[in-house]
Amino acid sequence: MKKLFLFIGCISLSATTVSCDKFLDIEPEGKIIPKTTDDYRKFLTSAYQAYPNHKSLTTVRTDEVQINMIEDSEIITVRDIYAYNDQNPDASTKEFPYETLYKVIFYANSTINDGSKTMQEGDTKEQLLGEAYALRALAYFDLVNLFAKPYNPANAATEPAIVILNQVEVNSKKPKSTMAEVYAQIHADIEQAKSLLKVSTYDAGSNYRFSKLAIYALEARVNLFQQQYQQAITSAENAMAIKSNLQNLNTTKDVSVANFKSVESIMNLEDVYTQNFNKFIYVSEELKATFDVENDWRYAVSFDKIGEQLVVVKTGNDATRITFRTAELYFIKAEAYVFLNQLDQATQALAPILENRYKPEAAAVLLEQLKGFNQAQYKTYLLEERFREFAFEGQRWNDLRRLDQRKIVHKLGKDEFILQQNDPRYTLPFPRKARENNPNL
């Protein structure tokens, strides 16, 4: 009965790129139930391939982009996202991946709950289980940062967030867990992953998988979002003890920092920007204005000029799938130190970034300027530096949500669409289908 239950759960998740109907069916009918480590490696590969490419959609909501008024069939798929029309979007609008993230959690749950019983003992089993816990943590983290408010320590114990679903359940109508409960689950999964993962780093081509390096990077990001600043520093340093390379744009410009072969690569799972969007999405005037065009190499290597507009070349191709890279670890440390009001340590953490992105003379001037910043000035500067560093990598939406829910004005032809400061639309509503299936959302 349990096998049939699992199979129904698999079907209900409506697999996309890689179907799970090969697995978990009733064995006598000729299909297989994963049992061995080889089976579960294939099963987890399906989970990785199913991980959604939703960061293009959050980018469309930010101040990174402007849309040109041209006739293109794909505009209709993001127009209402760009216009912040979340309540009654066009039927063609791309949907944020609520169901798909729970599909990934389903894969992880099946591996954890069933694979732990059937796989042969050894390092391979532990690595696979570690990856499953890590994937589940990442999926919950993305869900809570799409469909719940930003983490606030003052009300985390009571603020409703998302549903925790650690068992395969059909048509679950569980109530939402609190923010504190969700983050406790994420940390529990991270701790399990840390205790099980055997691979320190994966080589290029296999680095879409979780490793020890990647789990520390995830932990650092989670701690930062929770405003646990000392813990974020410790996690970042644990990751940097394994890998801390930065690409020096003064000498190496032919490979994007977001490329899976970059020296900065930690984990390259997600396609963070859709190449087709370059037909109608351009770099915003706000983003362009933040760059020192003469001295910041990121401007030259990240964008390409088409007429009077800039399009992205840094991301948006098969080689620039990215989840974590080393530069983020430096920024996490710097931000944590700023919020701890340890500004000298923040500058020490940020210095390698500036020295590897700006021309030497400009980097020296910037480092000198930072010495005169107070905490408020440093916070503003650091958010702008993240704006430049992680442009079109899917980080801006969360940075705005947690640090500066500023007013954003999007224009399309003669129309203006405004996201007000501290607008409730900085949190996405649960998809209509999800709400219909679970009235407790």
C-alpha distance (Angstrom), angle and dihedral (degrees) to the residues before:
residue distance angle dihedral
M1 . . .
K2 3.78 . .
K3 3.81 91.6 .
L4 3.79 90.8 52.9
F5 3.82 90.1 47.5
L6 3.78 91.0 53.4
F7 3.77 91.8 48.1
I8 3.80 92.4 52.6
G9 3.82 88.6 48.9
C10 3.78 89.7 52.8
I11 3.78 93.0 51.1
S12 3.81 92.3 47.3
L13 3.79 90.1 59.4
S14 3.83 90.8 63.1
A15 3.79 100.1 -139.3
T16 3.77 117.8 -132.7
T17 3.79 124.3 -169.8
V18 3.79 97.1 7.1
S19 3.78 116.7 25.7
C20 3.77 120.6 -140.0
D21 3.81 91.9 -152.3
K22 3.79 88.1 101.8
F23 3.79 87.4 68.7
L24 3.78 137.2 51.8
D25 3.80 96.4 23.9
I26 3.78 122.2 131.1
E27 3.78 104.8 -73.2
P28 3.86 99.6 -136.9
E29 3.83 90.0 62.1
G30 3.78 90.3 68.4
K31 3.78 102.8 -99.3
I32 3.76 125.6 109.5
I33 3.75 136.8 -111.0
P34 3.82 108.2 -149.7
K35 3.78 110.3 -112.2
T36 3.79 111.5 144.8
T37 3.77 130.1 62.7
D38 3.81 89.0 -106.1
D39 3.81 89.8 54.3
Y40 3.78 92.5 49.7
R41 3.81 93.4 46.5
K42 3.81 87.4 58.4
F43 3.79 89.7 43.9
L44 3.81 92.9 52.6
T45 3.79 90.6 45.3
S46 3.80 85.5 60.4
A47 3.80 88.4 51.4
Y48 3.79 92.5 51.9
Q49 3.80 91.7 47.1
A50 3.79 90.1 49.7
Y51 3.81 92.8 54.8
P52 3.82 105.3 119.9
N53 3.79 126.4 -113.5
H54 3.78 94.6 -139.1
K55 3.78 100.9 138.6
S56 3.81 91.7 85.4
L57 3.79 86.6 63.5
T58 3.80 95.9 50.3
T59 3.83 88.4 47.6
V60 3.82 88.7 58.3
R61 3.84 88.1 61.2
T62 3.81 94.9 53.3
D63 3.79 137.1 84.7
E64 3.82 89.3 -105.6
V65 3.80 94.1 84.9
Q66 3.77 145.7 58.0
I67 3.79 124.6 -175.0
N68 3.76 123.4 -139.2
M69 3.80 116.9 -137.5
I70 3.79 100.3 -117.0
E71 3.77 134.4 134.2
D72 3.77 106.3 -99.0
S73 3.77 125.7 144.4
E74 3.81 92.5 -137.4
I75 3.81 95.4 57.8
I76 3.79 89.9 76.6
T77 3.82 89.6 61.2
V78 3.83 92.6 62.9
R79 3.81 104.6 20.4
D80 3.80 94.0 99.0
I81 3.81 91.3 44.9
Y82 3.81 88.3 53.7
A83 3.81 89.0 46.5
Y84 3.83 93.6 48.3
N85 3.80 89.3 -122.8
D86 3.78 97.2 151.8
Q87 3.80 100.1 148.9
N88 3.81 101.2 58.0
P89 3.81 109.2 13.3
D90 3.78 124.5 170.8
A91 3.81 113.1 -88.5
S92 3.82 89.3 -115.3
T93 3.82 93.1 59.1
K94 3.79 115.0 120.6
E95 3.79 111.0 -112.4
F96 3.77 125.6 -131.8
P97 3.82 108.9 -112.1
Y98 3.78 106.3 -103.2
E99 3.81 94.7 136.4
T100 3.80 94.3 40.0
L101 3.79 93.7 53.5
Y102 3.80 89.7 51.9
K103 3.79 87.5 49.8
V104 3.82 88.3 58.6
I105 3.81 88.4 48.4
F106 3.81 88.1 52.2
Y107 3.81 90.5 56.4
A108 3.79 90.4 47.8
N109 3.81 92.8 47.4
S110 3.79 92.3 50.4
T111 3.80 91.2 50.5
I112 3.80 93.4 46.9
N113 3.80 98.2 41.5
D114 3.80 100.6 37.6
G115 3.79 106.8 17.0
S116 3.78 90.8 56.7
K117 3.82 87.8 63.0
T118 3.80 100.2 44.5
M119 3.81 108.3 31.6
Q120 3.78 117.4 96.3
E121 3.81 113.6 -105.0
G122 3.77 119.7 -99.3
D123 3.80 145.4 81.2
T124 3.81 93.7 -57.3
K125 3.80 91.6 57.4
E126 3.80 91.4 48.3
Q127 3.81 92.2 48.2
L128 3.80 91.2 51.7
L129 3.78 92.8 47.5
G130 3.80 89.7 47.3
E131 3.79 90.9 53.2
A132 3.80 90.5 48.7
Y133 3.82 92.3 53.3
A134 3.81 90.1 46.0
L135 3.81 93.3 49.8
R136 3.79 90.7 49.7
A137 3.79 90.8 50.7
L138 3.82 91.3 50.2
A139 3.81 92.3 48.3
Y140 3.82 93.1 49.9
F141 3.81 89.5 46.4
D142 3.80 91.9 53.0
L143 3.80 92.0 45.3
V144 3.79 94.2 51.0
N145 3.81 91.4 47.8
L146 3.79 92.9 49.9
F147 3.80 102.6 41.2
A148 3.81 105.4 25.5
K149 3.78 134.6 56.7
P150 3.81 120.0 -90.0
Y151 3.79 113.4 -80.6
N152 3.80 113.4 -87.0
P153 3.82 117.1 -177.2
A154 3.80 90.2 -152.8
N155 3.81 95.0 65.1
A156 3.82 104.9 15.6
A157 3.80 92.0 113.1
T158 3.81 92.5 60.6
E159 3.83 105.9 23.9
P160 3.85 111.1 107.9
A161 3.80 112.7 -126.8
I162 3.82 127.2 160.6
V163 3.80 139.0 -40.1
I164 3.81 118.1 -84.3
L165 3.78 107.8 -143.4
N166 3.81 111.8 178.8
Q167 3.79 96.4 155.1
V168 3.79 127.4 60.8
E169 3.80 102.4 -102.0
V170 3.79 129.0 171.3
N171 3.82 117.2 -135.7
S172 3.78 92.4 -7.7
K173 3.79 115.1 -164.8
K174 3.78 96.3 -175.9
P175 3.79 116.9 153.2
K176 3.77 121.6 -112.1
S177 3.78 117.4 -86.4
T178 3.79 120.0 -132.0
M179 3.78 122.2 -97.0
A180 3.80 90.2 -107.7
E181 3.81 91.5 52.3
V182 3.80 92.9 49.4
Y183 3.79 93.4 50.0
A184 3.80 90.1 45.5
Q185 3.82 87.5 55.3
I186 3.81 91.3 48.7
H187 3.81 91.1 51.1
A188 3.81 92.0 46.0
D189 3.81 89.9 53.8
I190 3.80 91.4 46.4
E191 3.80 91.1 51.6
Q192 3.80 90.9 49.9
A193 3.80 90.2 48.7
K194 3.80 92.0 49.5
S195 3.80 90.7 52.6
L196 3.81 93.4 49.6
L197 3.80 109.2 34.7
K198 3.81 113.5 102.6
V199 3.81 102.4 176.4
S200 3.81 113.3 85.2
T201 3.81 95.0 -166.3
Y202 3.78 135.6 -5.7
D203 3.79 121.8 -134.4
A204 3.80 120.7 -114.2
G205 3.77 108.5 -74.0
S206 3.80 93.3 34.0
N207 3.79 96.1 49.1
Y208 3.78 92.6 100.0
R209 3.82 83.5 85.5
F210 3.77 127.7 85.0
S211 3.80 117.6 -99.3
K212 3.80 134.6 171.7
L213 3.78 87.9 -91.0
A214 3.80 92.5 51.9
I215 3.80 95.5 47.6
Y216 3.81 91.2 54.2
A217 3.82 88.9 49.4
L218 3.80 90.2 52.2
E219 3.79 91.0 47.2
A220 3.80 90.9 51.1
R221 3.82 91.4 52.0
V222 3.80 92.6 46.7
N223 3.80 92.4 49.4
L224 3.80 91.2 48.9
F225 3.81 92.2 51.6
Q226 3.82 88.4 50.5
Q227 3.80 90.7 51.6
Q228 3.81 89.9 -119.1
Y229 3.75 91.2 142.0
Q230 3.79 103.5 172.9
Q231 3.80 90.3 47.2
A232 3.83 89.7 49.3
I233 3.81 90.1 54.5
T234 3.80 91.6 49.7
S235 3.82 92.5 49.1
A236 3.80 92.2 47.7
E237 3.79 91.1 49.5
N238 3.82 90.8 49.7
A239 3.80 88.5 54.6
M240 3.81 92.7 44.8
A241 3.79 90.2 52.7
I242 3.81 85.4 66.3
K243 3.81 98.0 38.3
S244 3.81 132.9 -4.0
N245 3.82 104.0 155.3
L246 3.79 118.2 145.7
Q247 3.79 126.0 -164.6
N248 3.78 111.1 -120.0
L249 3.78 106.0 -138.6
N250 3.78 89.9 -166.6
T251 3.80 88.1 71.3
T252 3.84 108.2 15.3
K253 3.79 118.4 49.8
D254 3.80 103.6 140.4
V255 3.84 96.1 82.7
S256 3.79 122.8 56.8
V257 3.79 115.3 -122.3
A258 3.81 84.7 -127.9
N259 3.81 93.2 56.0
F260 3.79 115.4 115.6
K261 3.81 87.5 -126.3
S262 3.81 94.5 51.8
V263 3.80 117.4 119.7
E264 3.82 85.4 -121.4
S265 3.80 95.2 59.7
I266 3.81 115.7 125.6
M267 3.81 102.0 155.1
N268 3.79 126.4 -5.6
L269 3.79 107.4 -169.7
E270 3.80 107.2 123.8
D271 3.79 131.5 68.4
V272 3.79 95.0 -139.4
Y273 3.82 99.3 -174.6
T274 3.80 132.5 31.9
Q275 3.78 113.1 -129.1
N276 3.81 93.0 -148.8
F277 3.80 89.2 64.5
N278 3.81 89.2 72.1
K279 3.80 87.6 77.5
F280 3.80 90.6 72.3
I281 3.84 109.8 2.8
Y282 3.79 118.6 84.0
V283 3.79 135.9 178.9
S284 3.80 109.7 -83.0
E285 3.77 123.4 -115.8
E286 3.83 87.7 -120.6
L287 3.78 92.5 59.1
K288 3.80 94.5 43.1
A289 3.81 90.4 51.2
T290 3.81 93.1 58.2
F291 3.82 94.1 62.8
D292 3.77 128.0 92.2
V293 3.79 90.2 -138.7
E294 3.80 95.1 -165.6
N295 3.79 97.8 48.5
D296 3.81 109.2 23.9
W297 3.80 109.4 83.8
R298 3.81 91.3 -163.7
Y299 3.80 89.9 75.1
A300 3.79 92.8 57.3
V301 3.80 97.7 43.1
S302 3.81 100.0 38.8
F303 3.81 101.4 52.7
D304 3.78 142.1 38.8
K305 3.78 127.3 -153.7
I306 3.79 121.1 -119.4
G307 3.79 108.8 -179.9
E308 3.77 105.7 -51.4
Q309 3.81 94.7 -22.5
L310 3.80 135.5 81.6
V311 3.79 123.5 -132.7
V312 3.79 127.6 -169.1
V313 3.80 121.3 -99.9
K314 3.80 97.5 159.7
T315 3.82 91.2 78.3
G316 3.78 134.2 11.8
N317 3.78 105.0 85.3
D318 3.79 136.8 86.9
A319 3.81 92.6 -97.4
T320 3.80 94.3 56.7
R321 3.77 102.1 66.7
I322 3.77 106.8 138.9
T323 3.79 142.0 172.7
F324 3.82 104.0 157.7
R325 3.81 134.3 6.7
T326 3.77 131.3 176.9
A327 3.81 96.6 -106.6
E328 3.80 88.8 69.1
L329 3.80 90.5 60.3
Y330 3.81 90.8 58.8
F331 3.80 90.6 48.7
I332 3.79 92.2 48.3
K333 3.79 90.8 53.8
A334 3.79 92.5 45.9
E335 3.81 93.7 49.1
A336 3.79 92.6 46.3
Y337 3.79 91.3 51.5
V338 3.82 91.1 48.3
F339 3.80 91.9 53.3
L340 3.80 88.9 47.1
N341 3.84 85.8 52.2
Q342 3.80 91.0 -121.9
L343 3.78 94.0 133.6
D344 3.80 99.3 167.5
Q345 3.80 90.0 55.8
A346 3.81 88.9 47.6
T347 3.78 90.4 55.9
Q348 3.79 91.4 48.4
A349 3.80 89.4 52.5
L350 3.80 93.6 47.3
A351 3.82 98.0 41.9
P352 3.84 96.2 85.0
I353 3.81 89.8 53.9
L354 3.80 93.3 52.6
E355 3.80 92.4 44.6
N356 3.81 91.5 52.3
R357 3.81 97.1 44.2
Y358 3.81 105.8 38.1
K359 3.75 132.1 55.0
P360 3.84 108.1 -92.7
E361 3.81 96.6 -106.7
A362 3.80 92.7 49.0
A363 3.81 92.3 46.7
A364 3.80 90.2 53.7
V365 3.81 91.4 51.0
L366 3.81 91.9 49.2
L367 3.78 92.9 49.7
E368 3.78 89.7 51.8
Q369 3.82 91.1 49.7
L370 3.79 91.4 52.4
K371 3.81 89.8 61.6
G372 3.81 88.9 67.9
F373 3.80 97.2 49.1
N374 3.77 123.2 110.4
Q375 3.79 119.4 -147.5
A376 3.82 95.7 -90.4
Q377 3.80 92.5 49.2
Y378 3.78 90.9 47.5
K379 3.82 92.1 51.8
T380 3.81 90.4 52.9
Y381 3.79 92.6 46.8
L382 3.79 93.8 48.0
L383 3.80 93.0 52.2
E384 3.82 89.3 51.8
E385 3.81 91.1 48.1
R386 3.82 89.8 51.8
F387 3.83 87.5 49.3
R388 3.80 89.0 59.3
E389 3.80 98.4 37.9
F390 3.80 99.1 48.0
A391 3.80 99.3 33.1
F392 3.81 110.6 154.3
E393 3.81 93.1 0.5
G394 3.80 94.5 108.3
Q395 3.80 97.0 -105.5
R396 3.80 101.5 104.5
W397 3.82 97.9 77.9
N398 3.80 92.9 56.2
D399 3.81 91.7 42.6
L400 3.80 89.7 55.4
R401 3.80 92.6 44.2
R402 3.78 94.7 53.2
L403 3.81 103.0 31.1
D404 3.80 112.3 24.0
Q405 3.78 122.2 5.9
R406 3.77 90.6 -166.8
K407 3.78 128.6 175.4
I408 3.82 112.3 -89.4
V409 3.81 124.0 -166.2
H410 3.80 117.6 -160.9
K411 3.80 119.4 -168.9
L412 3.78 128.8 -159.2
G413 3.75 114.1 175.2
K414 3.79 106.3 -51.1
D415 3.80 93.1 -21.1
E416 3.80 125.2 99.2
F417 3.78 125.1 -159.6
I418 3.78 116.4 -166.3
L419 3.77 130.4 -160.1
Q420 3.77 102.3 -165.3
Q421 3.78 124.0 -141.4
N422 3.83 108.5 -79.3
D423 3.79 88.8 4.2
P424 3.85 114.9 178.3
R425 3.82 85.8 -128.4
Y426 3.79 88.7 75.2
T427 3.82 80.5 86.3
L428 3.80 116.8 59.8
P429 3.80 120.3 -131.1
F430 3.77 118.3 -120.2
P431 3.82 109.9 -96.1
R432 3.80 114.6 -91.4
K433 3.80 93.5 -117.2
A434 3.81 90.8 52.4
R435 3.81 91.1 50.9
E436 3.80 91.5 48.6
N437 3.80 90.8 50.7
N438 3.80 93.8 45.4
P439 3.84 115.7 28.7
N440 3.82 88.6 -172.1
L441 3.79 92.0 73.7
